[in-house]
Amino acid sequence: MLAILGLSGTELIIVLVAILVLFGAKRIPEFAKGLGKGINEFKKASREVTDEINNPANESVAPAPKSPPANTTPQSAPTETKVV
């Protein structure tokens, strides 16, 4: 019943004790919390990608307005000078 990843119950307990000795009781919850956040972020990103792939027609890109930038002044036509 405890056969996880092909390990028997005794082997699994030995691995868990080794992890506890190596990292300490205070660090293991921090690792688990970071792992949980990473898994949730991955699920969120994969859900967003699949939603974007499945519903591409819902998002329409509006063309940008064709107005000049606000800080420019209109330029006058160049004047011609005649050399005699």
C-alpha positions as a Markdown table, in Angstrom:
| # | Residue | x | y | z |
|---|---|---|---|---|
| 1 | Met | 0.0 | 0.0 | 0.0 |
| 2 | Leu | 2.9 | 2.4 | 0.6 |
| 3 | Ala | 4.6 | 1.5 | -2.6 |
| 4 | Ile | 5.3 | 4.9 | -4.1 |
| 5 | Leu | 7.7 | 5.2 | -7.0 |
| 6 | Gly | 8.6 | 1.5 | -6.6 |
| 7 | Leu | 9.7 | 1.9 | -3.0 |
| 8 | Ser | 8.5 | -0.5 | -0.3 |
| 9 | Gly | 7.3 | 0.9 | 3.1 |
| 10 | Thr | 10.7 | 0.4 | 4.8 |
| 11 | Glu | 12.6 | 2.1 | 2.0 |
| 12 | Leu | 10.2 | 5.0 | 1.9 |
| 13 | Ile | 10.6 | 5.6 | 5.7 |
| 14 | Ile | 14.4 | 5.5 | 5.4 |
| 15 | Val | 14.2 | 8.1 | 2.6 |
| 16 | Leu | 11.9 | 10.3 | 4.6 |
| 17 | Val | 14.2 | 10.1 | 7.7 |
| 18 | Ala | 17.2 | 10.9 | 5.5 |
| 19 | Ile | 15.5 | 14.0 | 4.2 |
| 20 | Leu | 14.5 | 15.0 | 7.7 |
| 21 | Val | 18.1 | 14.7 | 8.9 |
| 22 | Leu | 19.6 | 16.5 | 5.9 |
| 23 | Phe | 17.3 | 19.5 | 5.7 |
| 24 | Gly | 15.9 | 19.7 | 9.3 |
| 25 | Ala | 12.3 | 20.0 | 10.4 |
| 26 | Lys | 12.1 | 23.8 | 9.8 |
| 27 | Arg | 13.2 | 23.7 | 6.2 |
| 28 | Ile | 10.9 | 20.9 | 4.9 |
| 29 | Pro | 7.7 | 23.0 | 5.2 |
| 30 | Glu | 9.4 | 25.9 | 3.3 |
| 31 | Phe | 10.4 | 23.4 | 0.5 |
| 32 | Ala | 6.8 | 22.1 | 0.4 |
| 33 | Lys | 5.4 | 25.6 | 0.3 |
| 34 | Gly | 7.7 | 26.6 | -2.6 |
| 35 | Leu | 6.9 | 23.4 | -4.5 |
| 36 | Gly | 3.2 | 24.0 | -4.1 |
| 37 | Lys | 3.4 | 27.6 | -5.3 |
| 38 | Gly | 5.5 | 26.4 | -8.3 |
| 39 | Ile | 2.9 | 23.7 | -9.2 |
| 40 | Asn | 0.1 | 26.2 | -8.9 |
| 41 | Glu | 1.9 | 28.7 | -11.1 |
| 42 | Phe | 2.6 | 26.0 | -13.7 |
| 43 | Lys | -1.1 | 24.9 | -13.8 |
| 44 | Lys | -2.2 | 28.5 | -14.1 |
| 45 | Ala | 0.2 | 29.1 | -17.0 |
| 46 | Ser | -0.8 | 25.9 | -18.8 |
| 47 | Arg | -4.5 | 26.7 | -18.4 |
| 48 | Glu | -4.0 | 30.2 | -19.8 |
| 49 | Val | -2.1 | 28.8 | -22.8 |
| 50 | Thr | -4.8 | 26.2 | -23.5 |
| 51 | Asp | -7.5 | 28.8 | -23.2 |
| 52 | Glu | -5.7 | 31.1 | -25.6 |
| 53 | Ile | -5.3 | 28.2 | -28.1 |
| 54 | Asn | -8.9 | 27.1 | -27.8 |
| 55 | Asn | -10.4 | 30.6 | -28.0 |
| 56 | Pro | -8.3 | 32.7 | -30.4 |
| 57 | Ala | -11.4 | 34.4 | -31.9 |
| 58 | Asn | -12.5 | 36.0 | -28.7 |
| 59 | Glu | -9.6 | 38.4 | -28.6 |
| 60 | Ser | -9.6 | 40.9 | -31.4 |
| 61 | Val | -6.6 | 43.2 | -31.8 |
| 62 | Ala | -7.8 | 46.8 | -32.5 |
| 63 | Pro | -5.6 | 48.7 | -34.9 |
| 64 | Ala | -3.6 | 51.6 | -33.4 |
| 65 | Pro | -5.0 | 55.1 | -34.1 |
| 66 | Lys | -3.1 | 56.9 | -36.9 |
| 67 | Ser | -2.5 | 60.2 | -35.0 |
| 68 | Pro | 0.9 | 61.9 | -34.7 |
| 69 | Pro | 2.6 | 62.0 | -31.3 |
| 70 | Ala | 1.4 | 64.8 | -29.0 |
| 71 | Asn | 4.7 | 66.6 | -28.8 |
| 72 | Thr | 5.3 | 67.3 | -32.5 |
| 73 | Thr | 4.5 | 70.4 | -34.5 |
| 74 | Pro | 3.4 | 70.4 | -38.1 |
| 75 | Gln | 6.1 | 71.1 | -40.6 |
| 76 | Ser | 5.8 | 73.7 | -43.4 |
| 77 | Ala | 6.7 | 72.9 | -46.9 |
| 78 | Pro | 10.3 | 73.8 | -47.9 |
| 79 | Thr | 10.8 | 77.1 | -49.7 |
| 80 | Glu | 12.7 | 77.2 | -53.0 |
| 81 | Thr | 15.4 | 79.8 | -53.5 |
| 82 | Lys | 16.6 | 80.7 | -57.0 |
| 83 | Val | 20.2 | 81.5 | -57.6 |
| 84 | Val | 20.8 | 84.1 | -60.4 |
